[in-house]
Amino acid sequence: MSEQHPGEKRYDPGDTTLKFVNRPDDLDAFPPEDGDESLRAEMSCGHAVTPQSLTGWTRSLLDQGQCTFKCPASKGGELCDAEWSYTEVRRLAVLTPEEMQQFEEKLARLAAAKFCDFKACPGCETYVEREELDNLCFTCTICKESKKPSTQFCWQCLKPWKGGAPRSDRCDNDGCVNQELELLKGCGTITLSQVEGVGPCPSIRACPTCGQKLEHDKSGCKNILCPRCQVEFCFVCLKSTRKCLETSSYFIACSRGIAPRQTAMPTWNRR
């Protein structure tokens, strides 16, 4: 048997709850070295993995802001894309207690960012959730019940609300600006070298569906999948991928051209 390096993960050959298979690791792009006798286990989708490759793949998904684990292997010439539960990943990746803590903390943060908009009320310091995403004027019910003098604050600058409401761009306090929008307006440019006929475009875009700020890694096609709302869109023209491909293709310039810098943040209607 090949020598196991310190810290290297291996399956317990006596674990009868796992299905071991005698075929290559479907998540490993490089063939194993001669004499590698690492056990491979079968995931629920039927693909073979080792603890090392599964840990590496799922960790990379979390680092990209994904809170769902999907299989990247091929199945019948097409992407498998089967979703694995965290329970399955935890078991077959043989996560250590430290890794479990890291994974679960990241999953919690990503889930909260995906489904909620939380901030600490500047009056009572209680974490509150904003449901009206198109209105920056927020009324804290806890402050209101405590009969505090100021119960409304600006979700953007966190100062007591000034001016009329509802309003989605700013309140009347000096210095109330949308920092994310300023970033979109002032970011640099990138060139997508593999997309024919596309010149420099803004390096940061807000997802047209949910407003999540995204950067393109400058490789591959012009489309990008938003990790928060899971909607794919064209980084160049900002249309949904489906709409963009009606008059263009993945590696050819959009018929609409390059969309200008965004001057308003998209509001995600999650209802």
C-alpha positions as a printed Julia matrix, in Angstrom:
271×3 Matrix{Float64}:
   0.0    0.0     0.0
   1.26   3.5    -0.84
   2.47   5.63    2.05
  -0.07   8.08    3.45
   1.28  11.59    3.95
   0.54  13.47    7.18
  -2.84  15.2     6.98
  -3.89  13.29    3.84
  -7.45  12.04    3.95
  -8.34   8.44    3.24
 -11.53   6.46    3.48
 -11.81   3.71    6.04
 -11.98   0.51    3.95
 -14.15  -1.02    6.67
 -16.87   1.66    6.34
 -19.88  -0.28    5.07
 -21.99   2.88    4.71
 -19.95   3.93    1.66
 -19.96   2.38   -1.8
 -16.37   1.97   -2.98
 -15.63   1.77   -6.72
 -12.62   0.71   -8.75
 -12.47   3.56  -11.27
 -10.77   6.99  -11.56
 -11.77  10.01   -9.51
 -14.29  11.96  -11.62
 -13.35  15.27   -9.97
  -9.6   14.92  -10.58
  -8.5   16.4   -13.91
  -5.09  14.73  -13.62
  -4.56  10.96  -13.68
  -3.22   9.48  -10.42
   0.39   8.51  -10.06
   1.33   4.88  -10.63
   0.75   2.87   -7.51
  -1.88   5.21   -6.09
  -4.26   2.94   -4.21
  -6.54   5.63   -2.73
 -10.08   4.39   -2.31
 -12.78   6.03   -4.41
 -16.34   6.33   -3.14
 -19.49   6.87   -5.18
 -21.59   9.99   -4.67
 -25.39   9.88   -4.9
 -25.16  10.99   -8.56
 -22.96   8.0    -9.4
 -19.62   9.79   -9.8
 -16.46   8.66   -8.04
 -14.55  10.92   -5.65
 -11.77  10.89   -3.1
 -11.94  12.9     0.14
  -9.25  15.24   -1.16
 -10.9   16.07   -4.49
 -14.36  16.5    -2.96
 -13.03  18.81   -0.24
 -11.14  20.88   -2.82
 -14.12  21.23   -5.18
 -16.7   22.12   -2.55
 -14.33  24.56   -0.85
 -13.81  26.3    -4.19
 -17.59  26.64   -4.59
 -17.87  28.29   -1.18
 -15.0   30.65   -2.06
 -16.96  31.65   -5.18
 -20.0   32.49   -3.07
 -21.99  29.34   -3.88
 -24.07  27.87   -1.08
 -25.16  24.79   -3.04
 -22.85  21.93   -3.97
 -23.21  20.63   -7.53
 -21.33  17.88   -9.35
 -18.98  19.21  -12.09
 -18.4   15.83  -13.75
 -19.75  14.76  -17.14
 -22.64  12.38  -17.57
 -23.4   11.09  -21.04
 -21.43  13.92  -22.58
 -23.28  16.58  -20.59
 -22.62  18.3   -17.29
 -23.97  16.21  -14.4
 -24.87  19.25  -12.23
 -26.51  17.01   -9.6
 -26.9   18.73   -6.24
 -25.29  17.14   -3.19
 -26.52  17.8     0.33
 -24.1   19.19    2.87
 -24.59  16.0     4.91
 -23.36  13.92    1.97
 -20.44  16.26    1.31
 -19.43  16.3     4.96
 -19.36  12.51    5.11
 -17.65  11.73    1.79
 -15.18  14.63    2.03
 -14.22  13.31    5.51
 -14.3   16.88    6.83
 -12.32  17.5     9.98
 -13.98  19.36   12.88
 -12.09  22.51   11.85
 -13.24  22.16    8.23
 -16.83  21.55    9.32
 -16.77  24.76   11.32
 -15.34  26.69    8.35
 -17.86  25.2     5.91
 -20.86  25.79    8.17
 -19.9   29.37    9.0
 -19.52  30.17    5.29
 -22.8   28.44    4.43
 -24.61  30.45    7.12
 -23.15  33.74    5.87
 -23.97  32.96    2.23
 -27.52  31.86    3.05
 -28.11  35.04    5.06
 -26.76  37.2     2.23
 -28.89  35.36   -0.3
 -32.21  35.56    1.45
 -31.96  38.46    3.92
 -30.88  42.09    4.19
 -29.76  42.62    7.8
 -28.16  45.58    9.57
 -27.74  46.71   13.15
 -30.16  49.5    14.08
 -28.06  52.56   15.1
 -30.58  53.3    17.87
 -30.98  49.99   19.72
 -28.15  48.0    18.02
 -30.57  45.13   17.34
 -30.13  43.32   14.03
 -33.16  44.08   11.88
 -34.24  42.91    8.43
 -35.37  45.2     5.63
 -38.23  43.82    3.56
 -38.96  46.87    1.38
 -35.8   46.75   -0.71
 -36.85  49.79   -2.76
 -37.19  52.07    0.29
 -34.18  53.3     2.29
 -36.34  54.76    5.05
 -36.51  52.06    7.72
 -38.68  52.12   10.83
 -37.27  50.09   13.72
 -40.2   48.48   15.52
 -38.06  47.79   18.61
 -37.16  51.49   18.95
 -40.79  52.38   18.3
 -42.04  50.07   21.05
 -39.42  51.54   23.41
 -40.74  55.03   22.57
 -37.33  56.28   21.5
 -37.34  59.78   19.96
 -35.94  58.58   16.62
 -37.35  55.35   15.21
 -36.6   55.91   11.5
 -33.11  55.72   10.05
 -31.56  55.6     6.61
 -30.58  52.08    5.59
 -27.74  53.54    3.51
 -25.96  56.01    5.79
 -27.46  54.77    9.12
 -28.31  58.31   10.24
 -31.75  59.45   11.47
 -33.96  59.78    8.4
 -34.24  63.18    6.73
 -36.52  64.09    3.85
 -39.53  62.53    2.2
 -40.16  58.81    1.93
 -40.29  56.3     0.38
 -37.05  56.88   -1.47
 -34.57  54.4    -2.97
 -31.53  56.54   -3.9
 -30.59  58.47   -0.73
 -31.92  60.49    2.21
 -31.32  64.24    2.7
 -28.38  63.79    5.09
 -25.06  65.18    3.83
 -22.76  62.44    2.56
 -25.51  59.85    2.02
 -24.23  57.97   -1.01
 -24.5   54.41   -2.26
 -20.91  53.15   -1.99
 -21.68  50.12   -4.15
 -23.04  52.37   -6.9
 -20.0   54.62   -6.66
 -17.83  51.52   -7.13
 -19.76  50.61  -10.29
 -19.35  54.12  -11.64
 -15.62  54.38  -10.91
 -14.25  50.87  -11.5
 -11.61  50.14  -14.13
 -12.09  48.2   -17.36
 -11.26  44.68  -18.53
 -10.97  42.97  -21.91
 -12.45  39.54  -22.54
  -9.71  38.17  -24.77
 -11.63  35.07  -25.82
 -14.73  36.99  -26.95
 -14.47  38.25  -30.52
 -15.18  41.9   -31.23
 -15.61  43.09  -27.63
 -13.58  46.06  -26.44
 -12.94  47.16  -22.86
 -15.97  46.96  -20.56
 -16.45  47.85  -16.87
 -14.62  45.42  -14.59
 -17.46  45.29  -12.02
 -21.14  44.77  -12.75
 -24.22  44.54  -10.56
 -26.3   41.46  -11.37
 -29.34  42.78  -13.29
 -31.6   40.48  -11.25
 -30.46  40.92   -7.64
 -27.81  43.67   -7.59
 -24.95  41.45   -6.37
 -21.57  42.97   -7.35
 -19.6   40.63   -9.61
 -16.27  40.54  -11.44
 -15.44  38.49  -14.53
 -12.24  36.42  -14.34
 -11.49  37.45  -17.97
 -11.38  33.84  -19.17
 -13.92  31.86  -21.15
 -17.14  33.26  -22.55
 -18.84  36.57  -21.79
 -21.59  35.11  -19.6
 -21.46  34.8   -15.81
 -23.61  33.01  -13.25
 -24.66  35.07  -10.25
 -23.9   33.03   -7.1
 -26.69  34.73   -5.14
 -29.78  34.52   -7.39
 -28.41  31.79   -9.73
 -29.38  33.79  -12.85
 -26.89  33.74  -15.73
 -26.37  36.98  -17.65
 -24.03  38.54  -20.2
 -21.29  40.59  -18.52
 -21.03  42.76  -21.66
 -24.61  43.75  -22.56
 -26.24  42.89  -19.17
 -29.07  40.96  -20.82
 -29.99  37.53  -19.5
 -27.96  34.82  -21.25
 -31.12  33.53  -22.92
 -31.95  36.96  -24.39
 -28.34  37.69  -25.39
 -27.98  34.38  -27.24
 -31.04  35.13  -29.38
 -28.9   37.5   -31.48
 -25.35  36.57  -30.5
 -23.26  33.68  -29.17
 -21.06  32.95  -26.17
 -17.81  34.1   -27.81
 -19.05  36.83  -30.21
 -19.83  40.48  -29.49
 -23.38  41.29  -28.44
 -25.73  42.84  -30.99
 -26.56  45.49  -28.38
 -22.9   46.35  -27.81
 -21.3   47.07  -24.45
 -23.76  48.26  -21.82
 -22.63  51.52  -20.15
 -21.69  51.73  -16.5
 -24.69  51.14  -14.27
 -26.13  54.25  -12.63
 -28.79  52.53  -10.5
 -28.64  49.41   -8.34
 -31.06  46.66   -9.41
 -33.57  45.71   -6.71
 -34.17  42.0    -6.19
 -37.85  41.11   -5.99
 -37.65  37.82   -4.03
 -41.4   37.41   -3.56
